[in-house]
Amino acid sequence: MAYTRSKIRNIAVLGHQGSGKTSLVESLYYITGGTKQKGSVEKKNTVSDYILEEQTRLSSISSSIVPVYYKDYKMNLIDLPGNDDFITDALSVTRIIKGAVLVIDASSGVQVGTIKHYQMLRKRGVPTIIYVNKMDKENIVFEQVLTDIRTKLGKNAVPFCYPMGHDDEFDGFVNVVDLKARKFNGIECEDCEIYADKKAKVFELHNMICESVAESDEELLDKFFSGEELTKAEIHKGLRKGVLDGELLPVLVGSSLKNIGVHTMLDMFIDYLPDPDDLKPLVGVNEKGEEITRKTVIEEPFSAYIFKTICDPYAGVINIFKVNSGKISVGDEVYNMDTSETQKINTLFTLCGKTQTAVQTLEAGDIGAIAKLNNIKNAMTICDPKNPIKYKPVTYPTAVYFKAVVPKNKADEDKMSSVLQKLMLEDSSLEIKRNVETKQLLLGGLGTSHISYVIEKMKNIYKVELTTEDPKTVYRETLKQYGKAPGVYKKQSGGAGFYGVVEMSFEPAEENIFTEQVFGGAVPKNYFPAVEKGFFEACEQGLLAGFPVIGVKATLLDGKYHAVDSNELAFRMASILAFKEAYMHCKPTILEPIMKLNIRISSDYIGDVLSDINGRRGKVISMEEAGEGMQEIITHVPEAEIINYANDLKALTQSSGYFNRQFVSYEEVPPHLIDKVIKENKLN
């Protein structure tokens, strides 16, 4: 069945790790007839991927799309990971959706992940509903949870539902907006009377909501204060506007494991989250770089944004997209401005977890998938070839945590590289780089869980087993003072021999550079390139620890040649010998890589983080407020001191801090550490 744009809702499900996001999606899928048997994340699941953490619980680590169908509406629910190491999915999805559910565990309240996800949604202007889950747990006091929400997320959080229960046991709730009560009978929820002891509070909240609605319109305000009741339609219209404008943050209550509150949530998705008519036109650029817009309507030219890529060992590459405008059908041709390629759509389908359902057409506002297109990846735009457009791509976080990886089986070396390339297509925050000096292949990600997941996936899906080790820091050597030395290379072998003599000086410089100051033809000009080549070859390996040498100026001062025995090889070797002869007389030293860190943390942790940076020999360059109670610290820190900083920063800030890193320069290792660096990292 094809759904028109007004009947489609795209909704992200976010929250702190373990808050019950996937259980909620399962519950919504189950009550709408998606499955006859409801699962549980503690046992098994049919719509999401999981990773076992600390052998105690299962947590979602990859976004999963689950469409549910309710009252002629199609709601594409996108279950997002709560673990920060998998934030790339959340960044992609919040770019393309305009509705979200933020799940809170009633027993834990607002946690670090809750705040991070809410700030992301606010930044993107995504209308959001809060679902207080696990209300059936013991010792839950809703007023305390609500105070926590209003304190940490904002005073605009308003309870649209209020919990009910006898003897402090949660067994239902009241829809405060519509004044309807729902009670759990042990199997499902059913309509019931509002408990007498809850009526006063419920009517107080209902009156507060009506007053809030009335204040949005002068006519309604007069009606309200004249004692007239606002109609249900007037209340819904006013609340909808408040939610869409971000002025209201509805709070619902329930238990996803018992399916309490989920029917009401579905109705509120329809009533309060935007359909395409509520959305502003999307802005992109054409091939000339000029801004153009597209409305989310079928009458516009086709355009779609790729927000997720899956590399399936059997089905190949699958690209998941949202149709931003127009429609797409099997047989259509699509254009990609990034690659300047036009390709034909041979397959088109929707996804429910990993289950594919073939479709012929998808219209504006819907989410679908294509397979086996060339050179398509995350954050790209596909569009009508006659009406090119490109939407601004998401900026993904860079890798901050690296591990050196080695295949357990030598036969897997070639396979390992191709598999890692596939995984990089799926995950834009993964980084693969080979360290030439240390001969290590480095796998970079956002933290321990991220790297562990990749390694487990390679083992279980692609049958490639890896071992890991800490990455070795890539040091450099340099010279601190001027020196000079001769280089003599003579060799006779019966026939034509080898003869090359040079005298060269070496001194500190901004970069490796070769010059000559030869007078009188002591060394013919045609041998200068060979001398230069010898110098740069010698710089590949210093004499202290075998690290590459940088920041040296070499000058050819004098030399001798032989009319018969001199050749390029002789002068190249003479240059290398001169370098080695002078090296230890030029006060060589070790340089270490310095990284620039952009660290964002809550102001509460500023003292602990600054103290930690100081202990890592870091230099704070700047510090300023970054909004939402956050501070941004820019610091330069030796790379050797931040091998595990991704994990250490989480420990320091209760997982609220994050950072990006970038190479800046090389600086001299402190004298008292040089011997240790050489001993632990020597290459020769």
Secondary structure, 3 states (H helix, E strand, C coil): CCCCHHHEEEEEEEECCCCCHHHHHHHHHHHCCCCCCCCECCCECCCCCEEEECCCEEEECCCEEEEEEECCEEEEEEECCCCHHHHHHHHHHHHHCCCEEEEEECCCCCCHHHHHHHHHHHHHCCCEEEEEECCCCCCCCHHHHHHHHHHHCCCCEEECEEEEEECCEEEEEEECCCCEEEEECCCCEEEECCCHHHHHHHHHHHHHHHHHHHCCCHHHHHHHHCCCCCCHHHHHHHHHHHHHCCCCEEEEECEHHHCECHHHHHHHHHHHCCCHHHCCCEEEECCCCCEEEECCCCCCCCEEEEEEEEEECCCEEEEEEEEEECEEECCCEEEECCCCEEEECCCCEEEECCEEEECCEEECCCEEEEECCCCCCCCCEEECCCCCCEECCCCCCCCCEEEEEEECCHHHHHHHHHHHHHHHHHCCCCEEEEECCCCEEEEEECCHHHHHHHHHHHHHCCCCCEEEECCCCCCEEEECCCEEEEEEEEECCCCCCEEEEEEEEEEECCCCEEEECCCCCCCCHHHHHHHHHHHHHHCCCCCCCCCCECCEEEEEEEEECCCCCCCHHHHHHHHHHHHHHHHCCCCEEEEEEEEEEEEEEEHHHHHHHHHHHHHCCCEEEEEEEEECCEEEEEEEEEHHHCCCHHHHHHHHHCCCCEEEEEEEEEEECCHHHHHHHHHHHCCC
